[in-house]
Amino acid sequence: MLVPVELNDYLNVIAVNVDSSIHSWNISDSAAWVEMVQSETSSLMTLDITVFKNPLQQLGILFKQEFIAERYQACVVVETVMPQSPASVADLRCGDIVVAVDGKHITSMAQAARIIKGTGDKFTIRVERQLNLKAQPLESADKIFPKVGNFATS
């Protein structure tokens, strides 16, 4: 059975390395992502996630302050997401690094809590999410894009 997929939910990323090897990743996520960065040690995806508050329910999210070696700084990190909570429904995940709430850069847990408390019935939280991408070489670029010849004119 084929299931329709929205463009922002699915992406096939192809990278051609200097050695002409081609790597491909298929990425599927329920949240629209802003940016994806891959280094030799990690891959991060930046996401803007909208959380809808329910006046009869807690948000269901706990933060912690943690030193992140890759960023060389202490960051606000999602420590716990309660099942069936607004945070869970919005797809916040344990380990997400909180970058901003409603466009305001976050530097501490107290600041994140104060801004979230002051929002209306919804807010947008920008997080960086660690990905587990493993490069799998497909074929040489020369096999896919063969050298046809010299087209220089005289």
Sine and cosine of phi, psi and omega as CSV:
sin_phi,cos_phi,sin_psi,cos_psi,sin_omega,cos_omega
0.00,0.00,0.75,-0.66,0.05,-1.00
-1.00,-0.01,0.69,-0.73,0.02,-1.00
-0.90,-0.43,0.79,-0.61,0.02,-1.00
-0.91,0.40,0.63,-0.77,-0.03,-1.00
-0.83,-0.56,0.75,-0.66,0.06,-1.00
-0.96,0.29,0.49,-0.87,-0.07,-1.00
-0.86,0.51,-0.62,0.78,-0.04,-1.00
-0.98,0.20,-0.09,1.00,0.01,-1.00
-1.00,-0.08,-0.22,0.98,-0.12,-0.99
-0.58,-0.81,0.68,-0.74,0.01,-1.00
-0.53,-0.85,0.68,-0.73,0.13,-0.99
-0.96,-0.27,0.92,-0.38,-0.05,-1.00
-0.99,-0.16,0.79,-0.61,0.03,-1.00
-0.85,-0.53,0.75,-0.66,0.04,-1.00
-0.81,-0.58,0.71,-0.71,0.07,-1.00
-0.96,-0.29,0.87,-0.50,-0.02,-1.00
-1.00,0.08,0.19,-0.98,-0.01,-1.00
-0.86,0.52,-0.56,0.83,-0.03,-1.00
-0.99,0.16,0.22,0.98,0.03,-1.00
0.95,0.31,0.15,0.99,0.08,-1.00
-0.99,0.13,0.53,-0.85,-0.03,-1.00
-0.92,-0.39,0.72,-0.70,0.03,-1.00
-0.87,-0.49,0.61,-0.79,-0.04,-1.00
-0.71,-0.70,0.66,-0.76,0.08,-1.00
-0.77,-0.63,0.67,-0.74,0.17,-0.99
-0.97,-0.24,0.84,-0.54,-0.09,-1.00
-0.88,-0.48,0.79,-0.62,0.05,-1.00
-0.77,-0.63,0.79,-0.61,-0.01,-1.00
-0.50,-0.87,0.52,-0.86,-0.03,-1.00
-0.98,0.19,-0.27,0.96,-0.02,-1.00
-0.97,-0.25,0.59,-0.81,0.08,-1.00
-0.95,0.31,0.78,-0.62,-0.05,-1.00
-0.98,-0.21,0.41,-0.91,-0.10,-1.00
-0.99,-0.13,-0.67,0.74,-0.12,-0.99
-0.41,-0.91,0.49,-0.87,0.12,-0.99
-0.74,-0.67,0.77,-0.64,-0.03,-1.00
-0.81,-0.59,0.75,-0.66,0.03,-1.00
-0.82,-0.57,0.75,-0.66,0.10,-0.99
-0.87,-0.50,-0.08,-1.00,0.02,-1.00
-0.92,0.40,-0.45,0.89,-0.10,-0.99
-0.97,-0.22,-0.38,0.92,-0.05,-1.00
-0.35,-0.94,0.23,-0.97,0.09,-1.00
-0.77,-0.64,0.77,-0.64,-0.01,-1.00
-0.83,-0.55,0.65,-0.76,0.10,-0.99
-0.90,-0.44,0.76,-0.65,0.06,-1.00
-1.00,-0.09,0.80,-0.60,-0.07,-1.00
-0.81,-0.58,0.61,-0.79,0.21,-0.98
-0.97,-0.24,0.90,-0.43,-0.08,-1.00
-0.89,-0.45,0.79,-0.61,0.04,-1.00
-1.00,-0.06,0.81,-0.59,0.01,-1.00
-0.94,-0.34,0.80,-0.59,0.04,-1.00
-0.99,-0.15,0.85,-0.52,-0.01,-1.00
-0.97,0.24,0.56,-0.83,0.09,-1.00
-0.88,-0.48,0.89,-0.45,-0.07,-1.00
-0.88,0.47,-0.30,0.95,-0.01,-1.00
-0.99,-0.11,0.11,0.99,-0.11,-0.99
-0.56,-0.83,0.56,-0.83,0.11,-0.99
-0.95,0.33,0.37,-0.93,0.03,-1.00
-0.89,0.46,-0.54,0.84,0.05,-1.00
0.98,0.18,0.60,0.80,-0.01,-1.00
-0.68,-0.74,0.69,-0.73,0.10,-0.99
-0.85,-0.53,0.68,-0.74,0.01,-1.00
-0.96,-0.29,0.31,-0.95,0.19,-0.98
-0.62,-0.78,0.44,-0.90,0.08,-1.00
-1.00,-0.08,0.80,-0.60,-0.07,-1.00
-0.61,-0.80,0.63,-0.78,0.08,-1.00
-0.98,0.21,0.82,-0.57,0.02,-1.00
-0.96,-0.28,0.93,-0.36,-0.10,-1.00
-0.86,0.51,-0.65,0.76,-0.03,-1.00
-0.90,0.44,-0.44,0.90,-0.01,-1.00
-0.98,-0.21,-0.13,0.99,-0.01,-1.00
0.83,0.55,0.63,0.78,0.01,-1.00
-0.33,-0.94,0.31,-0.95,0.11,-0.99
-0.98,0.20,0.70,-0.71,-0.04,-1.00
-0.77,-0.64,0.35,-0.94,0.13,-0.99
-1.00,0.03,0.83,-0.56,-0.10,-1.00
-0.83,-0.56,0.62,-0.79,0.09,-1.00
-0.95,0.32,0.88,-0.48,-0.02,-1.00
-1.00,-0.06,-0.67,0.75,-0.06,-1.00
-0.62,-0.78,0.65,-0.76,0.14,-0.99
-0.82,-0.57,0.87,-0.50,-0.02,-1.00
-0.96,0.26,0.68,-0.74,0.03,-1.00
-0.87,0.48,0.56,-0.83,0.04,-1.00
0.89,0.45,0.25,0.97,0.01,-1.00
-1.00,-0.03,0.24,-0.97,0.08,-1.00
-0.84,0.55,-0.59,0.81,0.03,-1.00
-0.91,0.41,-0.64,0.77,0.03,-1.00
-0.92,0.38,-0.69,0.72,0.01,-1.00
-0.88,0.48,-0.59,0.81,0.01,-1.00
-0.97,0.25,-0.19,0.98,0.03,-1.00
0.98,0.17,0.50,0.87,0.22,-0.98
-0.94,0.33,0.55,-0.83,-0.08,-1.00
-0.74,-0.67,0.47,-0.88,0.09,-1.00
-0.85,0.53,0.69,-0.72,0.00,-1.00
1.00,-0.08,-0.23,0.97,0.07,-1.00
-0.87,0.48,0.70,-0.71,0.05,-1.00
-1.00,-0.07,0.84,-0.54,-0.03,-1.00
-0.99,0.17,0.85,-0.53,-0.01,-1.00
-0.98,-0.18,-0.71,0.71,-0.06,-1.00
-0.42,-0.91,0.42,-0.91,0.13,-0.99
-0.80,-0.60,0.84,-0.55,-0.06,-1.00
0.74,0.68,0.67,0.74,0.08,-1.00
0.99,0.13,-0.02,1.00,0.00,-1.00
-0.99,-0.16,0.85,-0.52,-0.02,-1.00
-0.87,0.50,0.73,-0.69,-0.07,-1.00
-0.98,-0.22,0.76,-0.64,0.01,-1.00
-0.85,-0.53,-0.21,0.98,-0.01,-1.00
-0.50,-0.87,0.32,-0.95,0.03,-1.00
-0.91,0.41,-0.64,0.77,0.00,-1.00
-0.88,0.47,-0.67,0.74,0.02,-1.00
-0.90,0.43,-0.69,0.72,0.01,-1.00
-0.87,0.49,-0.72,0.70,0.00,-1.00
-0.89,0.45,-0.68,0.74,-0.01,-1.00
-0.89,0.45,-0.70,0.72,-0.02,-1.00
-0.93,0.37,-0.70,0.72,0.01,-1.00
-0.88,0.47,-0.68,0.74,0.00,-1.00
-0.88,0.47,-0.55,0.84,-0.04,-1.00
-0.99,0.10,-0.05,1.00,0.00,-1.00
-0.99,0.14,0.23,-0.97,0.02,-1.00
-0.98,0.21,-0.72,-0.69,-0.06,-1.00
-0.99,0.11,-0.05,1.00,0.08,-1.00
-0.42,-0.91,0.34,-0.94,0.09,-1.00
-0.48,-0.88,0.37,-0.93,0.04,-1.00
-0.95,-0.32,0.79,-0.61,0.01,-1.00
-0.91,-0.42,0.80,-0.60,0.04,-1.00
-0.99,-0.10,0.83,-0.56,0.00,-1.00
-0.80,-0.60,0.39,-0.92,0.18,-0.98
-0.95,-0.31,0.78,-0.63,-0.07,-1.00
-0.89,-0.45,0.79,-0.61,0.07,-1.00
-0.93,0.36,0.75,-0.66,0.03,-1.00
-0.95,-0.32,0.43,-0.90,0.07,-1.00
-0.94,-0.34,0.92,0.40,0.02,-1.00
-1.00,0.04,0.72,-0.69,0.06,-1.00
-0.85,-0.53,0.87,-0.50,-0.01,-1.00
-0.92,0.39,0.75,-0.66,0.06,-1.00
-0.82,-0.58,0.96,-0.29,-0.01,-1.00
-0.85,0.52,0.70,-0.71,0.04,-1.00
-1.00,-0.09,-0.98,0.21,-0.02,-1.00
-0.59,-0.81,0.27,-0.96,0.08,-1.00
-0.92,0.39,0.59,-0.81,0.04,-1.00
-0.87,0.49,-0.51,0.86,0.01,-1.00
-0.90,0.43,-0.50,0.87,0.02,-1.00
-0.96,0.28,-0.59,0.81,-0.03,-1.00
-0.99,0.13,-0.64,0.77,0.00,-1.00
-0.87,-0.49,0.98,0.20,-0.07,-1.00
-0.91,0.41,0.52,-0.85,0.05,-1.00
-0.96,0.29,0.86,-0.51,-0.09,-1.00
-1.00,0.01,-0.52,0.85,-0.02,-1.00
0.57,-0.82,-0.06,-1.00,-0.03,-1.00
-1.00,-0.09,0.84,-0.54,-0.01,-1.00
-0.97,-0.25,0.36,0.93,-0.01,-1.00
-0.93,0.37,0.65,-0.76,0.03,-1.00
-0.99,-0.11,0.46,-0.89,-0.02,-1.00
-0.99,-0.16,0.00,0.00,0.00,0.00
